[in-house]
Amino acid sequence: MFKTKIKKSNIIYLIVIVLFLIPQSRQYLQVLIHKGLAMFVPSAIDKSEQIVLTESDYNWSLKNKNDEVFNFKETKGKVVLVNFWATWCPPCIAEMPSIQSLHNDYKDKIEFVLISDEEFLEINAFLKKKAYSFNVYNPITDLPEIFDVVSIPRTFLIDKNGHIVMDETGAVNWNSESIREIINKLLL
């Protein structure tokens, strides 16, 4: 008679698969995986390959949770971090703590423009639960083509002259030493 030997690794794989099938644990596991992937730190785009925002790329408006209008033109001449995200997106959730840490230290030095299409009821509940203090905006005009993203999270770091210095899709550790060095150079 044939006897099968159960390996510990097979049991672990089976448990992980089952946990991914259970809705209550799926998002937690996905966020955990993306936090691990976010440990890889991106670098700045080579100067010769950087895209420069045009006047029309600055011409769009957003609104905050209080329905106050924010015109993106206000960021002209400043270092700006633009992040497209959603509360249901595991890689977005994974990178949010690093964005909050960066925001804590740079909120008076650079503009943080976090954008979501979700209702503010959901966004505000998420921000409160996680104790995040950055502002989030909804677009109220069409976004310029350069910011017409198809995958989130997607983050742009823009210098004072409108050069897109970083363009990253997926979870990133925005609080890394190398990104802080890039930002510090942009602030000079």
RAFEN-V913229 format. One line per field, one symbol per residue. ss: DSSP state (2 for helix, 1 for strand, 0 for the rest). psi: psi as a letter, one per 20 degrees, with the letter a starting at -180 (. if undefined). Layout:
ss=???
psi=???
This chain:
ss=00000002222222222222202222222222222220000000002220010002220011100000111222200001111100000222222222222222220000111110000222222222220000011110000022200000011111000011111110000000222222222220
psi=qppqppqhhhgggggggghhhohhigggggggghhghihpprrqpphijpqpprghiimqqrqahjkppopihiipjrppoppprqhioghghhighhggggghhjhihrponppqirqhggghgggghilqjqqqqppirqqqhhjnqipqqppppprhjjpohqopprpqnijqhhhhggghhhi.
